[in-house]
């Protein structure tokens, strides 16, 4: 790799979104050129859909280029750091949260886990996270493992802090996501904190965490500077 600055990747697949948007616009132009009234009505409907799609694409691009680090910092600020925590980062990708958390530590360690799906993040691979950690000067405070949060190898009550950003919604099925939340609660120490940010299912996560003995509040991201209306379930495991 030749990057001199950390590259935290592009969430989702912005290139495919742009291609889809161009396709929608091309079809829309063809429909407007048609002489049929029904086809022109369809063109107006497709135009409205295209404008919504354009807005969503623009927001994603703004998040990738300008809001991602702000969002990371906002999530990390929800933890009262002491500097010696044992931290788990779920869906670490290219290390955005893992590295940010590592910068908060002077004795502790962050373990990042992932199953490295390319459709979730461009360039999603352990090498990218390790390279970014080296550039950020935190290689000695991080570790990366290939693990699925639905069933990890960690003992119960192992972590002081569990972090995740835009990850759990990628797990298929409600039971799979619930299983992930139960595993988060299991590996968290009594008194430990979990910060789980996502665009979907936050209230489902909260319900599972509460059943597992955690006190949970829901925090909304600020727009801007994150450029996404995300929410986070912040849970503390009862002692």
C-alpha positions as CSV (number, residue, x, y, z in Angstrom):
1,X,0.0,0.0,0.0
2,X,1.2,3.5,-0.8
3,X,-1.2,5.7,1.2
4,X,0.6,8.2,3.3
5,X,-2.6,9.1,5.2
6,X,-5.1,6.6,6.7
7,X,-7.8,5.4,4.3
8,X,-10.9,4.3,6.1
9,X,-12.7,3.2,3.0
10,X,-16.0,3.9,1.4
11,X,-19.1,2.5,3.2
12,X,-21.4,0.5,0.9
13,X,-20.6,0.9,-2.8
14,X,-20.9,4.6,-3.8
15,X,-19.8,3.7,-7.4
16,X,-22.7,1.4,-7.9
17,X,-25.0,4.1,-6.4
18,X,-23.8,6.6,-9.0
19,X,-24.2,4.1,-11.8
20,X,-27.8,3.4,-10.6
21,X,-28.5,7.1,-10.5
22,X,-27.3,7.7,-14.0
23,X,-29.4,4.8,-15.2
24,X,-32.5,6.2,-13.5
25,X,-31.9,9.6,-15.1
26,X,-31.4,8.1,-18.6
27,X,-34.6,6.1,-18.4
28,X,-36.4,9.2,-17.1
29,X,-35.2,11.2,-20.1
30,X,-36.4,8.5,-22.5
31,X,-39.8,8.4,-20.8
32,X,-40.2,12.2,-21.1
33,X,-39.4,12.0,-24.8
34,X,-42.3,9.5,-25.2
35,X,-45.6,10.7,-26.6
36,X,-47.7,8.6,-24.3
37,X,-49.3,10.4,-21.4
38,X,-48.9,7.4,-19.1
39,X,-45.3,7.2,-19.9
40,X,-44.8,10.9,-19.1
41,X,-46.6,10.4,-15.8
42,X,-44.2,7.5,-15.1
43,X,-41.4,9.9,-16.0
44,X,-42.5,12.4,-13.3
45,X,-42.7,9.6,-10.7
46,X,-39.3,8.3,-11.7
47,X,-37.9,11.8,-11.5
48,X,-39.2,12.2,-7.9
49,X,-37.6,8.9,-7.0
50,X,-34.4,9.9,-8.7
51,X,-34.2,13.1,-6.6
52,X,-34.7,11.2,-3.4
53,X,-32.0,8.7,-4.6
54,X,-29.7,11.6,-5.4
55,X,-30.1,13.1,-1.9
56,X,-29.3,9.8,-0.3
57,X,-26.3,9.4,-2.5
58,X,-25.1,12.9,-1.7
59,X,-25.5,12.3,2.0
60,X,-23.5,9.1,1.8
61,X,-20.7,10.9,0.0
62,X,-20.7,13.7,2.5
63,X,-20.4,11.2,5.3
64,X,-17.6,9.3,3.7
65,X,-15.5,12.4,2.9
66,X,-16.4,14.8,5.7
67,X,-18.6,13.3,8.4
68,X,-17.0,9.9,9.2
69,X,-14.3,11.1,11.5
70,X,-16.7,13.5,13.3
71,X,-19.1,10.6,13.7
72,X,-16.3,8.4,15.1
73,X,-15.3,11.1,17.6
74,X,-18.9,11.6,18.7
75,X,-19.3,7.9,19.4
76,X,-16.1,7.7,21.3
77,X,-17.1,10.7,23.4
78,X,-20.0,8.6,24.8
79,X,-17.4,6.5,26.8
80,X,-15.7,7.8,30.0
81,X,-12.2,6.7,29.1
82,X,-9.6,5.9,31.7
83,X,-6.9,4.8,29.3
84,X,-6.5,1.2,30.4
85,X,-9.7,-0.4,28.9
86,X,-10.0,-3.6,27.1
87,X,-12.0,-2.8,24.0
88,X,-13.9,-4.8,21.3
89,X,-14.6,-3.2,18.0
90,X,-17.2,-5.1,16.0
91,X,-17.0,-4.9,12.2
92,X,-13.7,-3.1,12.4
93,X,-13.3,-2.8,8.6
94,X,-10.4,-0.5,8.0
95,X,-10.1,0.3,11.6
96,X,-12.0,3.6,12.0
97,X,-13.4,3.0,15.6
98,X,-10.6,0.6,16.6
99,X,-7.9,3.2,15.9
100,X,-9.9,6.0,17.4
101,X,-10.3,4.0,20.6
102,X,-6.6,3.0,20.6
103,X,-5.7,6.6,20.7
104,X,-7.6,6.9,24.0
105,X,-5.5,4.2,25.7
106,X,-2.1,4.2,27.3
107,X,-2.2,0.7,28.8
108,X,-5.3,-1.0,27.4
109,X,-5.9,-2.8,24.1
110,X,-8.5,-2.8,21.3
111,X,-9.4,-6.0,19.5
112,X,-11.1,-5.5,16.1
113,X,-13.2,-8.3,14.7
114,X,-14.7,-8.7,11.3
115,X,-15.8,-11.2,8.6
116,X,-14.5,-8.8,5.9
117,X,-17.4,-8.6,3.5
118,X,-16.5,-6.4,0.5
119,X,-20.1,-5.2,0.0
120,X,-20.1,-3.5,3.4
121,X,-16.9,-1.5,2.9
122,X,-14.7,-0.9,-0.1
123,X,-11.3,-2.5,0.4
124,X,-12.5,-4.4,3.5
125,X,-9.5,-6.4,4.6
126,X,-7.3,-6.9,7.7
127,X,-4.3,-5.5,5.8
128,X,-6.1,-2.1,5.4
129,X,-6.8,-1.8,9.1
130,X,-3.3,-2.9,10.1
131,X,-1.8,-0.3,7.7
132,X,-4.0,2.5,9.0
133,X,-3.0,1.5,12.6
134,X,0.6,1.8,11.6
135,X,0.1,5.2,10.1
136,X,-1.7,6.4,13.2
137,X,1.0,5.0,15.5
138,X,-1.2,2.6,17.5
139,X,-0.1,-0.8,16.2
140,X,1.0,-1.8,19.7
141,X,-2.5,-1.2,21.1
142,X,-4.6,-3.1,18.6
143,X,-5.2,-6.7,17.5
144,X,-7.3,-8.0,14.6
145,X,-9.2,-11.3,14.5
146,X,-11.5,-13.0,12.1
147,X,-14.6,-13.5,14.2
148,X,-18.3,-13.4,13.9
149,X,-20.0,-11.4,16.7
150,X,-22.8,-14.0,16.8
151,X,-20.4,-16.4,18.3
152,X,-17.0,-15.3,19.5
153,X,-14.1,-17.0,21.3
154,X,-13.9,-14.4,24.1
155,X,-14.7,-15.4,27.7
156,X,-17.6,-13.8,29.5
157,X,-17.0,-10.4,31.0
158,X,-13.8,-9.8,29.1
159,X,-14.3,-6.3,27.7
160,X,-14.7,-2.9,29.4
161,X,-16.0,-1.3,26.2
162,X,-17.7,-2.7,23.1
163,X,-18.0,-0.5,20.0
164,X,-19.8,-1.0,16.7
165,X,-20.7,1.4,13.8
166,X,-23.0,0.6,10.9
167,X,-22.4,-3.2,11.3
168,X,-25.1,-5.2,13.0
169,X,-27.8,-4.3,10.5
170,X,-25.8,-6.4,7.9
171,X,-26.6,-9.6,9.9
172,X,-29.4,-11.5,8.2
173,X,-32.6,-12.0,10.3
174,X,-33.8,-10.6,13.6
175,X,-32.7,-13.7,15.5
176,X,-29.2,-13.3,14.1
177,X,-29.0,-9.7,15.2
178,X,-30.5,-10.6,18.6
179,X,-27.9,-13.3,19.0
180,X,-25.2,-10.7,18.3
181,X,-26.6,-8.4,21.0
182,X,-26.7,-11.2,23.5
183,X,-23.1,-12.0,22.7
184,X,-22.1,-8.3,23.2
185,X,-23.8,-8.4,26.6
186,X,-22.0,-11.7,27.5
187,X,-18.5,-10.5,26.7
188,X,-19.0,-7.1,28.5
189,X,-17.7,-6.8,32.0
190,X,-20.2,-5.7,34.8
191,X,-20.1,-1.9,34.7
192,X,-18.8,-2.0,31.1
193,X,-20.2,0.1,28.3
194,X,-21.4,-0.8,24.8
195,X,-21.9,1.9,22.1
196,X,-23.7,0.4,19.1
197,X,-24.5,2.9,16.3
198,X,-26.6,1.9,13.3
199,X,-29.2,3.2,10.9
200,X,-31.7,0.4,11.6
201,X,-32.9,-1.8,14.4
202,X,-31.6,0.4,17.3
203,X,-34.7,-0.2,19.4
204,X,-34.4,-3.9,18.8
205,X,-30.8,-3.8,20.1
206,X,-32.0,-1.8,23.1
207,X,-34.7,-4.4,23.9
208,X,-32.2,-7.3,23.9
209,X,-29.7,-5.4,25.9
210,X,-32.2,-4.6,28.6
211,X,-33.3,-8.3,28.8
212,X,-29.6,-9.1,29.3
213,X,-29.3,-6.8,32.3
214,X,-28.1,-3.6,30.7
215,X,-29.2,0.0,31.3
216,X,-29.7,1.5,27.9
217,X,-30.2,5.0,26.4
218,X,-30.6,6.0,22.8
219,X,-28.5,8.8,21.5
220,X,-29.0,10.6,18.1
221,X,-26.2,11.8,16.0
222,X,-26.0,15.5,15.2
223,X,-26.5,16.6,11.6
224,X,-24.2,18.1,10.5
225,X,-21.3,17.4,11.3
226,X,-21.8,13.7,10.8
227,X,-24.0,14.1,7.7
228,X,-26.0,11.0,8.8
229,X,-29.1,10.8,11.0
230,X,-27.8,7.8,12.9
231,X,-28.7,6.7,16.4
232,X,-26.7,4.8,19.0
233,X,-27.7,2.4,21.7
234,X,-25.5,3.1,24.7
235,X,-25.7,0.4,27.3
236,X,-24.0,-0.1,30.6
237,X,-24.0,-3.6,32.1
238,X,-25.3,-3.7,35.6
239,X,-22.8,-4.7,38.3
